[in-house]
Amino acid sequence: MTLFDPPTGEGRELLPHGGSAVLFLDAITPDHERTAFSTLRSDLPWHQNQLHMFGRKIPEPRLVTWMGDPGAEYSYSGINLDPVPWIPTVAKLRRICAELAGVDFNSVLANLYRDGNDSVDWHADDEPELGPEPVIASLSLGATRRFDLRHRTTGETIRIDLPPGSVVVMSGRCQSEWVHRVAKTKRPVGPRVNLTFRVIRDAARNSG
């Protein structure tokens, strides 16, 4: 399989109820994964945002880049993001994730976890511009990190390691019924790039 080929293989449903989170292993080949990781780590305009929490600003514990179609503005935790243009490597990966999810994504939040001290706390991707039941495809490159999902009502928790080249497609009521995180870890771990492809509704309508 090349980077341009449609993904093959069945996905594994991670959630027992309340939405869907399907894990696809080996969505891209190991060679392409390594090349994409190296390219994105060095070429994306990474920056560290300041989160607005509890009346003060704190550094976001990872680096990010927001990329997408014109008009695909996005906001979370008091941060307003304007998209930078697509670069070829991310555009190719978008096609792979679109095949898996059955969605034409118009934006992506790229995250660089530099080591085990970088993380993202419990949250849901439920901002208004994503719509009531968003479809989000999360691609992992680089180091393996643990991904946790916790049900908002029952507290039931799903824990899974996400290896390089894997994709999780979240859809349905996943964002309204579950929260998710990548926790800090004290064990030695290398850098990881995570691409979370999304659809910004206003941008999608305006492009049509």
C-alpha positions in Angstrom: 0.0 0.0 0.0 1.3 3.5 -0.8 0.2 6.7 0.8 -2.3 7.3 -2.0 -3.9 3.8 -1.7 -7.2 3.5 0.1 -6.8 2.0 3.6 -7.5 -1.7 4.1 -8.5 -3.8 7.1 -11.3 -3.8 9.6 -11.4 -1.3 12.4 -12.0 -2.2 16.1 -14.7 -0.5 18.0 -13.4 0.8 21.4 -16.7 2.0 22.9 -19.3 -0.3 24.4 -22.1 2.2 24.1 -22.8 5.9 23.6 -21.2 6.8 20.3 -18.3 5.3 18.3 -14.5 5.3 18.4 -13.0 2.9 15.9 -9.3 2.1 15.9 -7.6 1.3 12.7 -4.1 -0.1 13.0 -1.5 0.4 10.2 -3.5 3.0 8.3 -0.2 4.0 6.6 2.9 1.9 6.0 5.8 2.1 8.5 8.1 3.8 5.9 5.5 6.4 5.1 4.8 6.9 8.8 8.4 7.6 9.6 8.8 10.0 6.6 5.6 11.9 7.5 6.6 12.1 11.2 10.0 13.6 10.3 8.6 16.0 7.8 5.8 17.3 10.1 8.0 17.6 13.2 10.5 19.8 11.3 8.2 21.7 8.8 5.0 22.7 10.6 4.9 26.1 12.2 4.6 24.8 15.8 3.7 27.2 18.6 2.7 27.0 22.2 -0.6 28.7 23.1 -1.6 30.2 26.4 -4.7 28.6 27.9 -7.3 30.7 29.7 -8.2 28.7 32.8 -9.5 29.7 36.2 -8.9 33.4 35.5 -5.3 33.0 34.5 -3.1 32.0 31.6 -1.1 28.9 31.6 1.1 27.4 28.8 -0.5 24.6 26.9 1.5 21.5 27.6 2.2 20.7 23.9 2.8 22.5 20.7 0.1 22.9 18.1 -0.6 24.0 14.5 -4.1 24.7 13.0 -4.3 24.0 9.3 -7.3 24.0 7.0 -9.3 25.5 4.2 -9.9 29.3 4.1 -12.4 30.4 6.6 -11.9 27.3 8.9 -11.5 29.3 12.1 -11.6 27.3 15.4 -11.7 28.2 19.1 -11.1 26.2 22.2 -10.2 27.1 25.9 -10.1 30.8 25.0 -7.8 30.3 22.1 -8.8 31.5 18.6 -7.1 29.9 15.7 -6.8 30.9 12.0 -5.8 28.2 9.6 -2.4 28.0 7.9 -2.6 26.6 4.3 -2.4 22.8 3.7 1.1 21.4 3.1 1.4 18.4 0.7 2.2 15.8 3.4 -0.8 16.7 5.6 -3.1 16.9 2.5 -2.1 13.3 1.6 -2.8 12.1 5.1 -6.1 13.9 5.0 -7.1 11.7 2.1 -6.3 8.5 4.0 -8.3 9.6 7.0 -11.2 10.7 4.8 -11.3 7.2 3.3 -11.5 5.7 6.8 -14.1 8.1 8.2 -16.2 8.7 5.1 -15.9 12.4 5.6 -14.3 15.2 3.6 -12.3 17.0 6.3 -11.6 20.7 5.9 -9.2 21.3 8.8 -6.8 19.6 11.2 -5.4 20.4 14.6 -1.8 19.1 14.7 -0.3 18.4 18.2 3.4 17.8 19.0 4.0 15.9 22.2 7.7 16.5 22.8 8.1 14.0 25.6 6.1 12.4 28.5 5.6 15.8 30.2 3.4 17.0 27.3 -0.3 16.0 27.5 -3.9 17.0 26.9 -6.3 16.7 29.9 -9.8 15.3 29.9 -11.9 17.1 27.3 -14.4 16.6 24.5 -14.2 18.1 21.0 -17.7 19.6 21.3 -17.2 23.2 20.2 -20.2 24.7 18.4 -18.4 25.0 15.0 -17.9 21.2 14.9 -21.7 20.5 15.1 -23.7 18.2 17.4 -22.2 14.9 16.4 -18.8 15.6 14.8 -16.6 13.0 13.0 -13.0 13.4 14.0 -10.1 11.2 12.7 -7.0 11.2 14.9 -3.8 9.9 13.3 -0.7 9.0 15.4 2.9 9.4 14.2 6.1 8.9 16.2 6.1 7.5 19.7 3.3 5.3 21.1 1.2 7.1 23.7 -1.8 5.9 25.8 -5.2 7.2 24.9 -8.0 7.2 27.5 -11.8 7.6 27.0 -14.1 8.1 30.0 -17.9 8.0 30.0 -19.3 11.3 31.4 -22.0 9.5 33.5 -20.7 6.1 34.5 -17.0 6.9 34.7 -16.3 3.8 32.7 -12.8 4.2 31.3 -11.2 2.7 28.1 -7.4 2.7 27.9 -5.6 1.9 24.6 -2.0 2.4 23.4 -1.9 4.2 20.0 1.0 3.0 17.9 2.5 5.0 15.0 0.4 4.8 11.9 -2.9 4.2 13.7 -6.1 6.2 13.3 -9.0 6.5 15.7 -12.3 7.7 14.1 -14.7 9.2 16.7 -18.3 9.8 15.7 -21.9 9.8 16.7 -22.4 10.6 20.4 -18.8 10.1 21.3 -18.1 13.7 22.1 -21.4 14.3 24.0 -21.1 11.1 26.1 -17.4 10.6 26.5 -14.3 12.7 27.3 -10.7 11.7 26.3 -7.1 12.5 27.1 -3.5 11.8 26.5 -2.0 11.7 30.1 1.5 12.6 31.2 3.8 9.7 31.7 7.0 9.3 33.7 8.3 6.5 31.5 10.8 7.5 28.8 9.0 8.3 25.6 9.9 10.0 22.4 8.1 12.7 20.5 4.7 12.1 19.0 2.8 14.0 16.3 -1.0 13.7 16.4 -3.2 15.0 13.6 -6.9 15.4 14.5 -8.9 16.0 11.3 -12.2 17.8 11.6 -15.0 19.6 9.7 -15.7 23.2 10.5 -19.3 23.7 9.5 -19.2 27.4 8.5 -16.1 26.9 6.3 -17.8 23.8 4.7 -20.9 25.8 3.8 -18.9 28.8 2.5 -16.8 26.6 0.3 -19.8 25.2 -1.4 
